Structure formats: C-alpha cells, structure tokens
Amino acid sequence: MVHSYGMISEDHPVDSPPVQDISEVLLDTRHLSKSALRALEVLEFFARRQCPARAIEVAQALGLSSSTTDQLLKTLVSRAYLILNVQLKQYHPSPRLLRFSGFNDRAYFGHHRLASLMQTLVDRTRLCVSLSTPFGRLMQLVDVLNSPDAVYDREPGYLFSLFNSAAGTALLADWPVRTVRALIARSEDQLGPLVNDPDLVCRHLDEIRLQGHAFGGISEEYGKCSLAVALPAAEFGTELALSLRGPTDHMKEHRWRLAAMLEEAVAEGLGPLEA
C-alpha cells in the first residue's frame, strides 16, 4: 500500500535514505507562485460572497491594489473562469467552474455528502469542524467550517504535525506498523525523545484504533483541543481525517460525548466506519 503525498509504502526499504518531503519544499515560499495564489484567492472570494462583485470590492476584500486586481480579473475573464457584466461592471464565476465542482463531488462520496456532514457537525456540536490530509510527514488543513462558538484561525493549506495532532494520529492508527516505524525514525522534530521509543508510540496508536477516535497527539497534553476520526478512503485513495476543535477545557470535559456524535454523524452521512 502506498500512502498519499509521498508517504513511505509498506514495502519501502526502511534503511533507504529519505527523499526530501514535498511538505518541506512547500514550506519554503520561494517555491510558490504569488500570481497563482492571488488568482485562487479571487475565486475563493466569490465562493464566500455568493454574489457578483465589482473590481473595487474584490480589491478591498483581498487588500490588493487596483492595478493588481484589474490584471487578475481580466486574466480570469480571458480564460472564462469569470464572467464580466459590462453594463454593471460586475464579475461573477462562470459555468466553466461547474466541471470542477462536479468532479470533486463525485470524488468525495457524491451528493454533497462531505459538505453536508461538516455542516451537520457544526450545527450539532457548535464546534469548529475541519478536514485534513497527509502531506509528507505533516498534515495539511484542507477545509474548515467555523461555528459561532469555536473558530480555527488557520486557513486551508496550513501544515501541521502528523504525530502531534488528533487528525494525524487518527490516520496513523490505521497504517501498517512498518510504515509507522519508518516515519517515527524520521520524526525527531515532532516526537522529541519519543523517537527512541517507537514501541510506546505504537502502543498509543493501538489505543486510538481501539477507541475509534484520536484525542490530541502523541504527547500527553499536546493538541487536546481537538479530536478526530479517519474517514473511509475517497476516490483516488485520498486519505482524510475529520476533526472537531474547540476550547481545551470543553473538549476534555465532553470528549466521549463529542466522539460519539462525530462517529454517529459520519455513519449517517457516509456509512459505517470500518473497524
């Protein structure tokens, strides 16, 4: 089995020299295109706004100069990702983007189940609900829904610890022991002294597997503001963890009730979790 995004496979030789993780490369912003990021920010602005907007509204919302905004909007119009109403001087997304949304919905359980599941959990728990995926030796935040009572102040794309997060350990608990042990050996930056006690780390992951959810990371107190479950594999083998996040005291007090609500909502929305 080969895990997504450069994870070590079960038959990967443990003593092979590790290649540089893509996550480590992308942490260096010199590898990123500012123009591409800004274009994506424009599309995300319209996804949040849910109605047409003038160029000045886009510029003000994104903190961009009028010239930069004009260039971005004209570029997206030139490739028909946005449509310009010339009379009203308003921009809005074009039907071309429906191809992307249709493809994504089919790839992630269909019938908008994943989005509905996240919204259901926000409504039931009034906590922040997030999706994340493995990214090299890290996790990457994919999507987040905040509630009036709990806000996650990180944007999609944010990279965080694989071993010291509920999302990461929820996935690690289902991975082959050989894969996990190889990752442990390369993760002193996340595990500290525990890198020398892989048996203890693996026992912790065994407990998570038996409990059916992860609460925080490997460290005793680290990350106790969230709990997570691994979702069934999506199309293309994409691995996703679904997390609830809120004030640490609240999460500790209501851990088991929230875990039951999380597992119940996943079973309702996507079908039973595999044992």
N, C-alpha and C positions, 0 to 999 in steps of 0.2 A: 504493500500500500504506500502510495506517495502522497504526502500531505501537501496542501496548497501553499503557494507562495514560498517555495524554496525550502520547505521543511525536509528534514532528513527522513529518508524512507526506511522501512523496516530492514531492507537488505543493504542499506548503505554501510560500508565498512566503518566501524567505529573509530579505527585508528587513522582514517584518511584525513589529510589536512583540510580544515573547514574552508569553504569558499566564503567570500565576503557576502554577508546578508544584504539583500536588496533594501531591507529596512535601514541598515546602517548607511547605505548610499543615499537614500532619500532624506535622511535626517540632515544632510548637507544641502542647504537651499541653493547652492550653486548649480545643482543638477536640475533645478526646476525652471520651467518657463513662466515668467511673470505674465506674459501676454495670455498664455493658455489659462492660467489661474484666474485672471481678470475676466476672461470670456465666460468661464464656468460660474464665476460669482454673479455675472449678469443673468445667466439662466436661472440660478438659484434665487435671485431676487424676484424674478417673475413667478417662480414656483411658490414663494412665500406670499407674494402680493395678490395673486389670483385675479388680476385685472390689468388692463393696459396701463402704460405709463409714458410720460414724456421724458425726453432726454435729461432735463434738469432734475427730475425726480429720481432717475437712476443715479445720476452723479451725486446728488445729496445723500442718498441712501448708502452708497458704497464709498463715499469720501474720495471720489475721483475728480480730476479736473474736467472741465467741459470738453476740451480737445481730446483727451484720452477716451472719455465716454462716447463722444461722437464717432471716433475711429472704431471702437469696439462694436457699437450698434450698427454702423454701416457694414462692418465685416460680417456680422451675423445675418444681416439682411441680405447681403450679397450671396450667401450660401443658403438662403431661405430657411434659416433656423428661427428668425424673427420676421414678422410682417410689419411694415410701416403704413399706418393710415395717414396719407399725405395731408388730407384736409384737417384732421385733428392733431397732426404731429404726435401721434401716439404709437408706441411699439407694443406688440404682443407676440407670444410664441406661435409658431406655425404648425400646421398639421404634420409636418415632417417629423416632429418630435414624438408623435404617437407611435412611430415604429420602435423607438427606444423603449417607451413605457410598456408597449405590448410585449416585447421581447423579455423585458425584465420581469414582468408579472408572471409570465409563463415559467421563467427560470426559477422563481422563488415561490413555488407552491400554487400559483394561479389564483384567479378570482379575488385578487387583492387581499389574500388571507394574511399575509405578513403585516401589511399596514393596519388591517383591522385588528389583528392580535395585539399589536403595540398600543393602539388606541384603547382597546378594551382594558388592558392592564393599567394604563394611565387613569382611566375612569374608575376602576375598581380600587386601586391602591393609592391614588393621588401621589404617586412617586414618579421619579424620572425613569423612563424605560429606554434602554439603548441596545443596539446591535453592534457586535464587533466580530472580527475575523482574524485568524492568524496571519502574521506578516513577518516572515523570517523568525527571529527569536523574540518578537514582540507581538502585541495585539494592536489592531487598528480599529478605531471607532468608525463605524460605517454609517449609522443613523442614530438619531436621538429625538425623543419626544419628551418635553418637559411638562410638568403639571404646575398648577398654582402654588403647590406646597413644596416642590422639590425641583431644583434647577441644576443641570450639569453644565458647568461653564466651559466645556470643551466643544470644539467644532468637529464635524466629521472629517476624518483624515488624521486625527490626533493619534499618536503612537504611545503605547504604554506597556508595562511589564507583562510578560507572559506568565511568569511564576508567581508574581505578587499581585495578582488581580483575580477576582472571582470569575470573570469571563475566561481568563486564560486557564485557570486550574479546572474549570468545568470541562473544557475541551481536553486538556492534558490527561484527565482521568480516564478517557476513552481511548487513548493512544497506546500502541504497543510499548511494552516495557523497554525494549531495546531502543526505540526511538526516544523515549523519555530520558533514559540514562545517558544517551549520547548528547541530548540537549543540556542535561544537568552539567555535564563535564565542560560545556562551553559557556556556562551562565553564571560565573562567579560574580559578575557585575550585578546580577539580580538576587542571587542566593547568599552571597557572603560566605560565612563559614559552613553553611549547609551544603555547599558544593562538595565538601568532603564526606558528606553523609547521605549518599543517594538512597540508601535503604529507608531512611527516615522520610525523605521526600516522597518516595514511592508509597510508603505506608499512609502518608497523608492523602495521597491521591486515591488510594484504595478506599479510605473512609468517605471521600467525596462520591466515589462511584456507588457505594452502598447507600448513602444518604439521598442520592438523586439530585443533589444541587451543591454548588460551592458557595461558601460564605467567606469573603475576603480571599487573601492569597496564602502562600505557604507560611509566611511569618505569622506569629501568634496574634498580633493586633493589627497588622497592616491590611488596609482595604476593607475594614469591617463596615463600611458604608454601603456595600453592595452585595447582592447575591445573584447567582446566575445558573442557568441550565444550558446544556448543549442542545441545539435544535437538530432534528433529523437532517441528513445531508440534502442540500438543494441540488438542482441540476448542475452538471459540470463538476460535482464533488465539492462544491463550496461549503466550507465549514463555518457555522455561525453560532455565536453564543448570545443569548437573550438575558439581559440583566435588569434588575430593579436597583435603583440607587436613591438614597435619602440620608437624612441626618443619622449619624452613627448610633446615638442612643436609641432612636426609634427602630433602626434596623436590628440592633441587638435584642431589644425587648420583644419585637414581633417577628423574629426570624422565621420560626417554624410556620406560623400562620401565613406569612408572605410567601414562603417557599411553596406551601400547599396551593395558594392562589395562583402562583406562577405556573406550577406544573398543571393545574386544572385548566388554566386558560390555554396553554399550549396544546393539551389534549383535545380541548374543544375546537380550537382553531385549525390545528394541523394534523390531528390524530394522535394516538398514544405515543409517548416517548418510548424508544426501545430500552429494554432493561440492560 
